[in-house]
């Protein structure tokens, strides 16, 4: 059955593929996977005869016997147009090349014939199929081997990723009733495997009576898996098995197992081992490497190690990729200390760690916060004579930025520059984001300029957003506005996200006028403000205290068709709470619940704060219980809000009760929590209890703020306990805080009144010493 003409409909959709190479096939696949390798099985004379089979009807006049001179093979076709000299010369070369291919076929030199056609296709380039088909038809139609050349030409185009040209040749073959070989179909399937047309081509092949080769199913399944269509790949395999057409290959199962493992379906991948054995296939090292990788990815390290040990005991030598999978599995679980054991195991098997191994190890140390150890591993790698790549340096740079280690960052950048390593977009992004987060906006801008000057990579939207966020965070709104307009002019962004950042920056400093102006600029430019834009403006109105305008704008948001979020409601509710309009706030909260807008922990904290301000503690505790029923985990801020309410009403018992609930639920109280508790104890005159609490916290290694110490020092002085106050000042210094003259003055005054002259003199000397230290570190202090 001839190639169906309806496949010609694919041609317009494939124009974009004419010069676009398909993604490379993974290196693990055996050579037999490639369609080119599939074609090489035709080297035998028997296969060659099948490959060159001509299904055209015999000509009405006698065919010239094989081996006799081919009259007409070099003849001119009628009606040939006069072309310019260059085009004529190009055609002459093509004719000579095709004639040579026919001669090679007559001598049964199949491999050389295909190589000559591949060279011809490369020389002629994309879009040359029409010319070559015209030459074949007009000059070589009477040659017995002509159909073989047509088929090989289509194959050459397909293998050269000129899919459009390959389809054109196939369509001409169809109109001439020429048989298309399965090897050409496989080559074209390989070229189309990343598109939705591969399955249609496979169906065309079967409808033409061409039986799929042992590679056809693998090619199609591979394409579907690469498109993340694993479900379709499994269905295709199941259908092929039901119809009895499936020709099992180990690579087919390996492809499916790899795709399933990448999606985390390791148990499903393991089931294919039994299926492989059922078909009489022996799992290879890639099969087991895939399963080990999948098990490591989902954290099943014990099972992965068991499988690894079983396979290696059976004598199978696994590649370094498998060892790196094990190492990465331990990294993902945060068990970096186990990695040296795997490295030792590798070396015992004669496998030396590579750069990937060390990069994973460095990443493990950095992710656990031990960037110093990561830098040490880097030094060891360099001492071994290995060259780090930009991926490894990026991991280190990211960790150093998190620690704020500027000196080490500069040294590492100098090292990258000295070895001439090219920065990629990820490395540049780490630098820009890191500098912005640390407030070094000028350096971030310098990196952005260097990125543009490199002419290899350009700043991404995220890079521009990082810079805008950094400028706004530092309150540099004039610079942020200039940067925004420059980016908009140069890159013409249609994403409103850039504008949202600057509008939010204006709102946070209460500059509602400029925020509204920029909002108007968005609408004039034809962009559509999002709910994020409106939330920022709403916050701006609340920030300046214009509650009436804020409520009006909130209603306008609802009428605009935009869906308010939890942030929208929480912003207005917080403003109402601050204004004392708690009942209105509660009504808004009820409206939010009625509209099924899920409240977050911040929302509940706002409600609790408002209720506590009006001493409605029972209702506040009920709100906390509602959070538990809704499955929302309260954070320390929520509990601190409730504790603060009880402290302000001087209800010590309930304040500590809420603190105990925090501990029972596994939450770690913050320094603010203990500031509140120590302060309320001091206010109620329970100084001894405050001393006991502070000392117990110190013994547990809990970090306190200076406020906790100074609050207790003042209370001790007020209660006539100057000796305790002096001792506590010493503990304040031991905790790493600086003591000011005010911290000593109250204690010294009380000591003098109590006639403790010696102790007062010691305190004065300590105060002088502290003042001298501060003057040395800051010459301008006290001037």
C-alpha positions as CSV (number, residue, x, y, z in Angstrom):
1,X,0.0,0.0,0.0
2,X,1.5,3.4,-1.0
3,X,2.5,6.1,1.4
4,X,-0.8,8.0,2.1
5,X,-1.0,11.5,0.5
6,X,-2.7,12.9,3.6
7,X,0.7,12.9,5.3
8,X,1.4,15.8,2.9
9,X,-0.6,17.9,5.4
10,X,2.3,17.6,7.8
11,X,4.6,19.6,5.5
12,X,3.4,23.2,6.4
13,X,3.6,22.4,10.1
14,X,7.2,21.2,9.7
15,X,8.6,24.3,8.1
16,X,9.9,25.4,11.5
17,X,11.9,22.1,11.8
18,X,13.9,22.7,8.6
19,X,16.9,24.0,10.2
20,X,16.2,23.1,13.9
21,X,18.2,20.1,15.1
22,X,16.4,17.7,17.3
23,X,17.6,17.3,20.9
24,X,20.6,14.9,21.2
25,X,19.9,11.3,22.3
26,X,21.4,10.4,25.7
27,X,24.8,8.9,25.6
28,X,23.7,5.7,27.3
29,X,21.7,4.4,24.4
30,X,23.5,1.7,22.4
31,X,24.5,2.5,18.9
32,X,21.8,0.2,17.6
33,X,19.2,2.7,18.8
34,X,20.0,5.3,16.2
35,X,18.2,5.0,12.9
36,X,21.6,5.3,11.1
37,X,22.7,2.1,13.0
38,X,19.4,0.5,12.1
39,X,20.1,1.1,8.4
40,X,23.6,-0.5,8.7
41,X,22.1,-3.9,9.1
42,X,21.4,-3.8,5.4
43,X,25.0,-4.4,4.6
44,X,24.3,-8.0,3.6
45,X,23.2,-8.6,0.0
46,X,19.9,-10.1,1.1
47,X,19.0,-7.0,3.2
48,X,20.2,-4.8,0.5
49,X,17.8,-6.4,-1.9
50,X,14.9,-5.7,0.5
51,X,16.2,-2.1,1.0
52,X,16.2,-1.5,-2.8
53,X,13.0,-3.3,-3.5
54,X,11.0,-1.4,-6.3
55,X,7.3,-2.0,-6.1
56,X,6.5,0.1,-9.2
57,X,4.7,-1.7,-12.0
58,X,7.1,-3.1,-14.6
59,X,7.5,-0.8,-17.6
60,X,5.7,-1.8,-20.7
61,X,8.9,-1.9,-22.7
62,X,11.7,-4.4,-21.8
63,X,13.8,-3.6,-18.8
64,X,17.6,-3.5,-19.5
65,X,19.3,-6.5,-18.0
66,X,21.3,-6.0,-14.8
67,X,25.0,-5.3,-15.5
68,X,24.4,-3.9,-19.0
69,X,24.9,-0.2,-19.7
70,X,22.0,2.0,-18.5
71,X,20.9,4.0,-21.5
72,X,19.1,7.1,-20.4
73,X,20.7,7.3,-16.9
74,X,22.6,10.3,-18.0
75,X,20.1,11.7,-20.5
76,X,18.6,15.1,-20.3
77,X,15.0,15.6,-19.3
78,X,12.7,17.4,-21.6
79,X,11.6,21.0,-20.8
80,X,14.6,21.8,-18.6
81,X,14.8,25.5,-17.9
82,X,17.8,27.6,-18.3
83,X,19.2,28.5,-14.9
84,X,21.9,30.9,-14.0
85,X,25.5,29.7,-14.1
86,X,25.8,29.0,-10.4
87,X,22.6,27.0,-10.3
88,X,23.5,25.1,-13.4
89,X,26.9,24.2,-11.8
90,X,25.1,23.1,-8.6
91,X,22.8,20.9,-10.6
92,X,25.6,19.4,-12.6
93,X,27.4,18.4,-9.3
94,X,24.1,16.9,-8.0
95,X,23.7,14.9,-11.2
96,X,27.2,13.6,-11.1
97,X,26.8,12.7,-7.4
98,X,23.5,10.8,-8.1
99,X,25.1,9.0,-11.1
100,X,27.9,8.0,-8.8
101,X,25.4,6.6,-6.3
102,X,23.8,4.5,-9.0
103,X,27.2,3.1,-10.0
104,X,27.9,2.2,-6.3
105,X,24.6,0.4,-6.1
106,X,25.4,-1.6,-9.2
107,X,28.6,-2.7,-7.4
108,X,26.6,-3.4,-4.2
109,X,28.6,-0.9,-2.2
110,X,25.7,0.1,0.0
111,X,27.6,1.9,2.7
112,X,29.5,4.1,0.3
113,X,26.3,4.9,-1.6
114,X,24.6,6.2,1.6
115,X,27.7,8.2,2.5
116,X,27.7,9.8,-0.9
117,X,24.0,10.7,-0.6
118,X,24.6,12.1,2.9
119,X,27.3,14.3,1.5
120,X,25.0,15.4,-1.3
121,X,22.3,16.4,1.1
122,X,24.7,18.3,3.2
123,X,26.0,20.2,0.2
124,X,22.6,21.0,-1.2
125,X,21.2,22.0,2.2
126,X,17.7,22.4,3.5
127,X,15.0,22.9,1.0
128,X,16.8,21.1,-1.8
129,X,14.4,18.1,-1.9
130,X,12.4,19.4,-4.9
131,X,15.5,19.9,-7.0
132,X,17.0,16.5,-6.3
133,X,13.6,14.8,-6.8
134,X,13.3,16.5,-10.1
135,X,16.8,15.2,-11.2
136,X,15.9,11.7,-10.1
137,X,12.7,11.7,-12.0
138,X,13.8,13.4,-15.2
139,X,17.3,11.9,-15.5
140,X,17.3,8.5,-13.8
141,X,13.8,7.2,-14.0
142,X,14.8,4.3,-16.2
143,X,17.5,3.0,-13.9
144,X,16.6,-0.2,-12.1
145,X,18.1,1.0,-8.8
146,X,16.3,4.4,-8.9
147,X,13.7,3.5,-6.2
148,X,16.5,2.5,-3.9
149,X,18.2,5.9,-4.4
150,X,14.9,7.6,-3.7
151,X,14.5,5.7,-0.5
152,X,18.1,6.4,0.6
153,X,17.7,10.1,-0.2
154,X,14.6,10.3,2.1
155,X,16.6,8.5,4.7
156,X,19.6,10.9,4.3
157,X,17.3,13.9,4.7
158,X,15.7,12.4,7.8
159,X,19.1,11.5,9.4
160,X,20.3,15.1,8.7
161,X,17.3,16.5,10.6
162,X,15.9,18.0,7.4
163,X,12.4,16.6,8.2
164,X,10.6,18.8,5.8
165,X,12.7,17.6,2.9
166,X,12.4,14.0,3.9
167,X,8.6,14.3,3.9
168,X,8.7,15.9,0.5
169,X,10.7,12.9,-0.9
170,X,8.3,10.5,0.7
171,X,5.3,12.2,-0.8
172,X,6.9,12.0,-4.3
173,X,7.6,8.3,-3.7
174,X,4.0,7.8,-2.8
175,X,2.8,9.4,-6.0
176,X,5.2,7.2,-8.0
177,X,4.0,4.1,-6.1
178,X,7.5,3.4,-4.7
179,X,7.9,1.3,-1.6
180,X,9.4,3.1,1.4
181,X,11.7,1.0,3.6
182,X,11.2,0.6,7.3
183,X,14.6,2.0,7.9
184,X,13.6,5.3,6.3
185,X,10.5,5.3,8.4
186,X,12.6,4.8,11.5
187,X,14.9,7.7,10.5
188,X,12.0,10.0,10.0
189,X,10.4,8.7,13.2
190,X,13.6,9.6,15.0
191,X,13.5,13.1,13.5
192,X,9.8,13.6,14.5
193,X,9.9,11.8,17.9
194,X,9.7,15.1,19.8
195,X,6.6,16.2,18.0
196,X,3.0,15.1,18.0
197,X,3.3,13.8,14.4
198,X,5.5,10.8,15.2
199,X,2.5,8.6,16.2
200,X,0.7,9.6,13.0
201,X,3.7,8.6,10.9
202,X,3.9,5.3,12.8
203,X,0.2,4.7,11.9
204,X,0.9,5.6,8.3
205,X,3.8,3.1,8.2
206,X,1.6,0.3,9.4
207,X,-1.3,1.3,7.0
208,X,1.2,1.1,4.1
209,X,1.9,-2.5,5.0
210,X,5.4,-1.8,6.4
211,X,6.0,-3.9,9.4
212,X,7.8,-1.9,12.2
213,X,11.4,-2.8,12.9
214,X,12.7,-3.8,16.3
215,X,13.7,-0.1,16.8
216,X,10.4,1.5,15.7
217,X,8.6,1.1,19.0
218,X,11.7,2.2,21.0
219,X,12.0,5.4,18.9
220,X,8.4,6.3,19.4
221,X,8.4,5.4,23.2
222,X,11.5,7.4,23.6
223,X,10.0,10.5,22.0
224,X,6.8,10.3,24.1
225,X,8.9,10.0,27.3
226,X,11.1,12.9,26.4
227,X,7.9,14.9,26.0
228,X,6.8,13.8,29.5
229,X,4.0,11.8,28.0
230,X,4.8,8.7,30.0
231,X,1.2,7.6,30.2
232,X,0.8,7.7,26.5
233,X,4.1,5.7,26.1
234,X,2.8,3.0,28.5
235,X,-0.6,2.9,26.6
236,X,1.3,2.6,23.3
237,X,3.4,-0.3,24.6
238,X,0.3,-2.0,26.0
239,X,-1.6,-1.7,22.7
240,X,1.4,-3.0,20.7
241,X,1.7,-6.0,23.1
242,X,-2.0,-6.8,22.8
243,X,-1.9,-6.7,19.0
244,X,1.2,-9.0,19.0
245,X,3.3,-6.4,17.1
246,X,5.7,-5.5,19.8
247,X,9.3,-6.4,19.2
248,X,11.0,-6.3,22.6
249,X,14.4,-4.6,23.1
250,X,16.2,-3.9,26.3
251,X,16.5,-0.3,25.4
252,X,12.7,0.1,25.2
253,X,12.2,-1.0,28.8
254,X,15.2,1.1,29.9
255,X,13.7,4.2,28.4
256,X,10.4,3.6,30.2
257,X,12.0,2.7,33.5
258,X,14.1,5.9,33.3
259,X,11.0,8.1,32.6
260,X,9.1,6.5,35.5
261,X,12.0,6.9,37.9
262,X,12.3,10.6,36.9
263,X,8.7,11.0,37.9
264,X,9.2,9.2,41.2
265,X,7.3,6.0,40.2
266,X,10.1,3.6,41.2
267,X,7.9,0.7,42.1
268,X,6.3,0.8,38.6
269,X,9.7,1.0,37.1
270,X,10.8,-2.1,39.1
271,X,7.8,-4.1,37.6
272,X,9.5,-3.8,34.2
273,X,12.3,-6.1,35.4
274,X,9.9,-9.0,35.4
275,X,8.6,-8.1,32.0
276,X,12.1,-8.0,30.6
277,X,12.8,-11.5,31.9
278,X,9.5,-12.7,30.5
279,X,10.6,-11.6,27.1
280,X,14.0,-13.3,27.6
281,X,15.9,-10.1,27.9
282,X,18.8,-9.7,30.3
283,X,18.9,-6.4,32.3
284,X,22.1,-4.5,31.6
285,X,24.0,-2.1,33.8
286,X,22.0,0.8,32.6
287,X,18.8,-1.0,33.8
288,X,20.2,-1.3,37.3
289,X,21.7,2.2,37.3
290,X,18.3,3.6,36.4
291,X,16.6,1.8,39.3
292,X,19.4,2.8,41.8
293,X,19.0,6.4,40.6
294,X,15.2,6.3,41.1
295,X,15.5,4.7,44.6
296,X,18.0,7.4,45.6
297,X,15.8,10.1,44.2
298,X,12.8,9.1,46.4
299,X,15.1,8.6,49.5
300,X,15.1,4.7,49.6
301,X,18.8,4.6,50.2
302,X,18.8,1.3,52.0
303,X,17.1,-0.5,49.1
304,X,19.3,1.3,46.6
305,X,22.5,0.1,48.5
306,X,21.1,-3.4,48.7
307,X,20.5,-3.5,44.9
308,X,23.9,-2.0,44.3
309,X,25.7,-4.6,46.4
310,X,23.7,-7.5,44.8
311,X,24.6,-6.3,41.3
312,X,28.2,-5.7,42.0
313,X,28.6,-9.1,43.7
314,X,27.2,-10.7,40.5
315,X,30.2,-9.2,38.7
316,X,28.5,-6.4,36.9
317,X,30.7,-3.3,36.7
318,X,28.6,-0.1,37.2
319,X,29.8,3.2,35.9
320,X,30.6,6.3,38.0
321,X,27.1,7.7,37.2
322,X,25.6,5.1,39.5
323,X,28.0,6.0,42.4
324,X,27.2,9.6,41.9
325,X,23.5,8.7,42.2
326,X,24.1,7.1,45.6
327,X,26.2,10.1,46.7
328,X,23.4,12.5,45.6
329,X,20.8,10.4,47.4
330,X,22.6,10.9,50.7
331,X,23.0,14.6,49.9
332,X,19.2,14.9,49.3
333,X,18.6,13.4,52.8
334,X,21.2,15.7,54.4
335,X,23.5,12.8,55.2
336,X,26.7,14.3,53.9
337,X,28.7,12.3,56.4
338,X,27.9,9.1,54.5
339,X,29.4,10.3,51.2
340,X,33.0,9.6,52.1
341,X,32.0,5.9,52.6
342,X,30.7,5.7,49.0
343,X,33.8,7.5,47.6
344,X,35.9,4.9,49.5
345,X,33.7,2.1,48.0
346,X,34.2,3.7,44.5
347,X,38.0,3.6,44.8
348,X,37.9,0.0,46.1
349,X,36.2,-0.8,42.7
350,X,38.9,1.1,40.8
351,X,36.5,4.0,40.0
352,X,38.0,7.4,40.7
353,X,35.6,10.3,41.7
354,X,35.0,12.8,39.0
355,X,34.0,16.5,39.1
356,X,30.3,15.6,39.5
357,X,31.2,13.6,42.6
358,X,33.0,16.5,44.2
359,X,30.3,19.0,43.2
360,X,27.7,16.9,44.9
361,X,29.9,16.6,48.0
362,X,30.5,20.4,48.0
363,X,26.8,21.0,47.6
364,X,26.0,18.7,50.5
365,X,28.3,20.6,52.8
366,X,27.0,24.0,51.6
367,X,23.4,23.0,52.0
368,X,24.1,21.9,55.6
369,X,25.5,25.3,56.3
370,X,29.1,24.1,56.4
371,X,30.4,26.3,53.6
372,X,33.9,26.2,55.1
373,X,34.1,22.4,54.6
374,X,32.8,23.0,51.0
375,X,35.7,25.4,50.4
376,X,38.1,22.9,51.8
377,X,36.9,20.2,49.4
378,X,37.3,22.7,46.6
379,X,40.9,23.2,47.6
380,X,41.5,19.4,47.7
381,X,40.1,19.1,44.2
382,X,42.3,21.9,42.8
383,X,45.3,20.3,44.5
384,X,44.6,17.1,42.6
385,X,44.9,19.0,39.4
386,X,41.2,18.9,38.5
387,X,39.6,22.0,37.1
388,X,36.3,23.1,38.6
389,X,33.4,24.1,36.3
390,X,31.0,27.0,36.6
391,X,28.4,24.7,38.2
392,X,30.7,23.9,41.2
393,X,31.6,27.6,41.6
394,X,27.9,28.6,41.4
395,X,27.2,26.2,44.3
396,X,29.9,27.8,46.4
397,X,29.0,31.3,45.5
398,X,25.4,30.7,46.5
399,X,26.4,29.3,49.9
400,X,28.9,32.2,50.5
401,X,26.2,34.8,49.8
402,X,23.9,33.1,52.3
403,X,26.7,33.5,54.9
404,X,27.5,37.0,53.8
405,X,31.2,36.1,53.3
406,X,32.2,39.0,51.0
407,X,36.0,38.4,51.2
408,X,35.6,34.8,50.1
409,X,33.2,35.8,47.4
410,X,35.7,38.2,45.9
411,X,38.5,35.6,46.1
412,X,36.3,33.0,44.3
413,X,35.3,35.5,41.6
414,X,39.0,36.3,41.1
415,X,39.8,32.6,40.8
416,X,37.0,32.2,38.1
417,X,38.4,35.2,36.2
418,X,42.0,34.0,36.4
419,X,41.3,30.6,34.9
420,X,39.2,32.2,32.2
421,X,36.0,30.3,33.1
422,X,32.9,31.6,31.3
423,X,30.0,32.6,33.6
424,X,26.6,31.2,32.7
425,X,23.2,32.7,33.3
426,X,22.8,30.8,36.6
427,X,26.1,32.1,38.0
428,X,25.3,35.7,37.0
429,X,21.8,35.3,38.6
430,X,23.4,34.1,41.8
431,X,25.6,37.1,41.9
432,X,22.8,39.6,41.2
433,X,20.4,38.0,43.6
434,X,23.0,37.7,46.3
435,X,24.3,41.2,46.1
436,X,20.7,42.6,46.1
437,X,19.8,40.5,49.1
438,X,22.8,41.8,51.0
439,X,22.0,45.4,50.0
440,X,25.0,45.7,47.6
441,X,22.9,47.2,44.7
442,X,25.8,48.9,43.0
443,X,27.7,45.6,42.7
444,X,24.5,43.9,41.4
445,X,24.2,46.6,38.7
446,X,27.9,46.0,37.8
447,X,27.3,42.3,37.4
448,X,24.2,43.1,35.2
449,X,26.3,45.4,33.0
450,X,29.1,42.7,32.8
451,X,26.4,40.2,31.8
452,X,25.2,42.4,28.9
453,X,28.8,43.2,27.8
454,X,29.6,39.5,27.6
455,X,27.2,39.2,24.6
456,X,26.8,35.5,25.5
457,X,24.0,35.7,28.0
458,X,21.5,38.4,28.7
459,X,19.8,39.3,32.0
460,X,16.6,37.5,32.7
461,X,13.3,38.9,34.0
462,X,14.3,37.5,37.4
463,X,17.6,39.4,37.4
464,X,15.7,42.7,36.7
465,X,13.2,41.9,39.4
466,X,16.0,41.2,41.9
467,X,17.6,44.6,41.2
468,X,14.2,46.4,41.4
469,X,13.4,44.6,44.7
470,X,16.9,45.5,46.1
471,X,16.5,49.2,45.2
472,X,13.0,49.4,46.7
473,X,14.1,47.6,49.8
474,X,16.8,50.2,50.4
475,X,14.2,53.0,49.7
476,X,15.9,54.1,46.5
477,X,12.7,54.6,44.7
478,X,14.0,57.3,42.4
479,X,16.7,54.9,41.1
480,X,14.1,52.0,41.0
481,X,11.8,54.2,38.8
482,X,14.7,55.1,36.5
483,X,15.8,51.4,36.2
484,X,12.2,50.3,35.5
485,X,11.8,52.9,32.7
486,X,15.2,51.9,31.2
487,X,14.3,48.2,31.2
488,X,10.8,48.9,29.8
489,X,12.3,51.0,27.0
490,X,15.0,48.6,26.1
491,X,13.2,45.3,26.5
492,X,9.6,46.4,26.2
493,X,8.3,44.0,29.0
494,X,4.6,43.3,28.8
495,X,4.7,41.7,32.2
496,X,3.2,43.9,34.9
497,X,5.4,42.3,37.5
498,X,8.2,44.9,37.0
499,X,5.7,47.7,37.8
500,X,4.2,45.8,40.7
501,X,7.6,45.8,42.5
502,X,8.0,49.6,42.2
503,X,4.4,50.3,43.1
504,X,4.8,48.2,46.2
505,X,8.0,50.1,47.0
506,X,6.1,53.4,46.9
507,X,3.3,52.0,49.0
508,X,5.6,50.8,51.7
509,X,7.1,54.3,52.3
510,X,3.6,55.9,52.1
511,X,4.2,57.6,48.7
512,X,0.7,56.9,47.5
513,X,0.8,59.7,44.9
514,X,3.7,58.1,42.9
515,X,2.2,54.7,43.4
516,X,-1.1,55.8,41.7
517,X,0.8,57.6,38.9
518,X,2.7,54.4,38.1
519,X,-0.6,52.4,38.3
520,X,-2.1,54.9,35.7
521,X,1.0,54.4,33.5
522,X,0.3,50.6,33.4
523,X,-3.3,51.1,32.3
524,X,-2.3,53.7,29.6
525,X,0.3,51.3,28.3
526,X,-2.4,48.7,27.8
527,X,-1.3,46.4,30.5
528,X,-3.7,44.8,33.0
529,X,-3.1,45.4,36.7
530,X,-3.2,42.2,38.8
531,X,-4.5,41.7,42.2
532,X,-0.9,42.0,43.4
533,X,-0.9,45.6,42.0
534,X,-4.2,46.4,43.8
535,X,-3.0,44.9,47.1
536,X,0.0,47.2,47.0
537,X,-2.2,50.3,46.5
538,X,-4.5,49.1,49.2
539,X,-1.6,48.8,51.6
540,X,-0.5,52.3,50.6
541,X,-3.9,53.8,51.5
542,X,-3.7,52.0,54.9
543,X,-0.2,53.1,55.4
544,X,-1.1,56.8,55.2
545,X,-4.0,56.2,57.6
546,X,-6.8,57.0,55.0
547,X,-9.1,54.2,56.1
548,X,-12.1,55.6,54.3
549,X,-10.2,55.7,51.0
550,X,-8.8,52.2,51.7
551,X,-12.4,50.8,52.2
552,X,-13.6,52.5,49.0
553,X,-10.7,51.1,47.1
554,X,-11.3,47.6,48.5
555,X,-14.9,47.8,47.2
556,X,-13.5,49.0,43.8
557,X,-11.3,45.9,43.6
558,X,-14.3,43.7,44.1
559,X,-16.3,45.5,41.4
560,X,-13.4,45.3,39.0
561,X,-13.7,41.6,38.5
562,X,-10.4,40.8,40.2
563,X,-10.6,38.1,42.9
564,X,-9.4,39.5,46.3
565,X,-6.9,37.2,48.0
566,X,-6.1,36.5,51.7
567,X,-3.5,39.3,51.4
568,X,-6.2,41.8,50.3
569,X,-8.5,41.1,53.2
570,X,-5.7,40.9,55.8
571,X,-4.3,44.2,54.7
572,X,-7.6,46.0,55.3
573,X,-8.3,44.0,58.4
574,X,-5.0,45.0,60.0
575,X,-5.7,48.7,59.3
576,X,-9.2,48.3,60.9
577,X,-7.7,46.6,63.9
578,X,-5.1,49.4,64.4
579,X,-8.0,51.9,64.2
580,X,-9.9,50.1,66.9
581,X,-12.7,49.1,64.5
582,X,-12.6,45.5,65.6
583,X,-16.2,44.6,64.9
584,X,-15.8,45.8,61.3
585,X,-12.6,43.8,61.1
586,X,-14.5,40.7,62.3
587,X,-17.3,41.3,59.7
588,X,-14.6,41.4,57.0
589,X,-13.2,38.1,58.3
590,X,-16.6,36.5,58.2
591,X,-17.0,37.7,54.6
592,X,-13.7,36.2,53.7
593,X,-14.7,32.8,55.2
594,X,-18.1,33.0,53.4
595,X,-16.3,33.5,50.1
596,X,-14.1,30.5,50.8
597,X,-10.9,32.6,50.7
598,X,-8.5,30.6,52.8
599,X,-7.1,32.6,55.7
600,X,-3.4,32.2,56.5
601,X,-1.5,32.5,59.8
602,X,-1.0,36.2,59.3
603,X,-4.8,36.7,58.9
604,X,-5.5,34.9,62.2
605,X,-2.7,36.9,63.9
606,X,-4.3,40.1,62.9
607,X,-7.7,39.0,64.3
608,X,-6.1,37.8,67.5
609,X,-4.2,41.1,67.9
610,X,-7.5,43.1,67.4
611,X,-9.3,41.1,70.0
612,X,-6.5,41.3,72.5
613,X,-6.5,45.1,72.2
614,X,-10.1,45.2,73.4
615,X,-9.3,42.6,76.1
616,X,-11.5,40.0,74.4
617,X,-9.1,37.2,75.3
618,X,-11.7,34.4,75.3
619,X,-12.5,35.1,71.7
620,X,-8.8,35.4,70.8
621,X,-8.2,31.9,72.3
622,X,-11.2,30.6,70.3
623,X,-9.6,32.0,67.1
624,X,-6.4,30.1,68.0
625,X,-8.5,26.9,68.3
626,X,-10.2,27.6,65.0
627,X,-6.7,27.7,63.4
628,X,-6.1,24.2,64.6
629,X,-9.4,23.0,63.3
630,X,-8.7,24.5,59.9
631,X,-5.3,22.8,59.8
632,X,-3.4,26.0,59.8
633,X,-0.2,25.9,61.8
634,X,0.2,28.9,64.0
635,X,3.7,30.4,63.9
636,X,5.5,32.1,66.8
637,X,4.3,35.5,65.7
638,X,0.7,34.4,66.3
639,X,1.5,33.2,69.8
640,X,3.5,36.2,70.6
641,X,0.5,38.4,69.6
642,X,-1.6,36.5,72.2
643,X,1.2,36.6,74.8
644,X,1.6,40.3,74.3
645,X,-2.1,40.8,74.8
646,X,-2.0,39.0,78.2
647,X,1.2,40.8,79.2
648,X,-0.4,44.2,78.4
649,X,-3.3,43.3,80.7
650,X,-0.7,42.0,83.2
651,X,-2.2,38.5,83.2
652,X,1.0,36.6,83.9
653,X,-0.6,33.2,84.4
654,X,-2.3,33.2,80.9
655,X,0.8,34.6,79.3
656,X,2.9,31.7,80.5
657,X,0.1,29.3,79.7
658,X,0.2,30.4,76.0
659,X,4.0,30.0,76.2
660,X,3.6,26.4,77.4
661,X,1.2,25.7,74.6
662,X,3.8,26.9,72.1
663,X,6.3,24.4,73.6
664,X,3.8,21.5,73.5
665,X,3.2,22.1,69.8
666,X,6.9,22.0,69.0
667,X,7.3,25.7,68.3
668,X,10.5,27.5,69.4
669,X,9.7,30.8,71.2
670,X,11.5,33.8,69.8
671,X,13.6,36.4,71.7
672,X,10.5,38.6,71.5
673,X,8.5,36.0,73.5
674,X,11.0,36.1,76.4
675,X,11.2,39.9,76.2
676,X,7.5,40.0,76.8
677,X,7.5,37.5,79.6
678,X,10.5,39.0,81.5
679,X,9.0,42.5,81.1
680,X,5.6,41.5,82.5
681,X,7.3,39.8,85.5
682,X,9.3,42.9,86.2
683,X,6.2,45.1,85.8
684,X,4.4,43.0,88.4
685,X,7.4,43.2,90.8
686,X,8.3,39.6,90.4
687,X,11.9,40.3,89.9
688,X,13.2,37.1,91.4
689,X,11.1,35.0,89.1
690,X,12.4,37.1,86.2
691,X,16.0,36.5,87.3
692,X,15.3,32.7,87.5
693,X,13.7,32.7,84.0
694,X,16.5,34.6,82.5
695,X,19.2,32.4,84.1
696,X,17.4,29.2,83.0
697,X,17.3,30.5,79.5
698,X,21.0,31.3,79.6
699,X,21.8,27.8,80.8
700,X,19.8,26.3,78.0
701,X,21.8,28.3,75.5
702,X,18.8,30.3,74.3
703,X,19.8,33.6,72.7
704,X,18.2,36.6,74.3
705,X,18.2,40.2,73.1
706,X,19.7,43.0,75.1
707,X,16.2,44.3,76.0
708,X,15.7,41.3,78.3
709,X,18.9,42.1,80.3
710,X,18.3,45.9,80.5
711,X,14.7,45.4,81.5
712,X,15.7,43.2,84.4
713,X,18.6,45.5,85.4
714,X,16.3,48.4,85.7
715,X,13.8,46.4,87.7
716,X,16.6,45.2,90.0
717,X,17.7,48.8,90.6
718,X,14.1,49.9,91.2
719,X,13.7,47.0,93.7
720,X,16.9,48.0,95.6
721,X,18.9,45.1,94.3
722,X,22.0,47.0,92.9
723,X,24.4,44.1,93.5
724,X,22.3,41.8,91.3
725,X,22.1,44.6,88.7
726,X,25.9,44.9,88.6
727,X,26.2,41.1,88.2
728,X,23.7,41.1,85.5
729,X,25.6,43.8,83.6
730,X,28.6,41.4,83.7
731,X,26.4,38.7,82.2
732,X,25.2,41.2,79.6
733,X,28.8,41.7,78.6
734,X,29.5,38.0,78.6
735,X,26.6,37.5,76.1
736,X,28.5,39.7,73.6
737,X,26.4,42.9,74.1
738,X,28.0,46.3,74.6
739,X,27.0,48.1,77.8
740,X,26.2,51.9,77.7
741,X,26.7,54.4,80.5
742,X,22.9,54.3,81.0
743,X,23.1,50.5,81.7
744,X,25.5,51.3,84.6
745,X,24.0,54.6,85.9
746,X,21.0,53.2,87.6
747,X,23.0,50.6,89.4
748,X,25.7,53.1,90.4
749,X,23.1,55.5,91.7
750,X,21.4,52.8,93.8
751,X,24.8,51.6,95.2
752,X,25.7,55.1,96.3
753,X,22.4,55.6,98.1
754,X,22.9,52.2,99.8
755,X,26.5,53.3,100.7
756,X,28.1,50.5,98.8
757,X,31.1,52.7,97.8
758,X,33.4,49.9,96.8
759,X,30.8,48.3,94.5
760,X,29.9,51.7,93.0
761,X,33.6,52.4,92.3
762,X,34.0,49.1,90.6
763,X,30.9,49.8,88.5
764,X,32.2,53.3,87.6
765,X,35.6,51.8,86.5
766,X,33.7,49.2,84.3
767,X,31.6,51.9,82.8
768,X,34.8,54.0,82.0
769,X,36.4,50.9,80.5
770,X,33.3,50.3,78.2
771,X,33.3,54.0,77.2
772,X,37.0,53.9,76.3
773,X,36.4,50.8,74.2
774,X,33.5,52.4,72.3
775,X,35.5,55.6,71.8
776,X,38.4,53.5,70.3
777,X,36.1,51.7,67.9
778,X,34.0,54.8,67.1
779,X,36.0,58.0,67.4
780,X,32.9,60.1,66.7
781,X,31.1,58.6,69.7
782,X,30.4,61.1,72.5
783,X,31.7,64.1,70.6
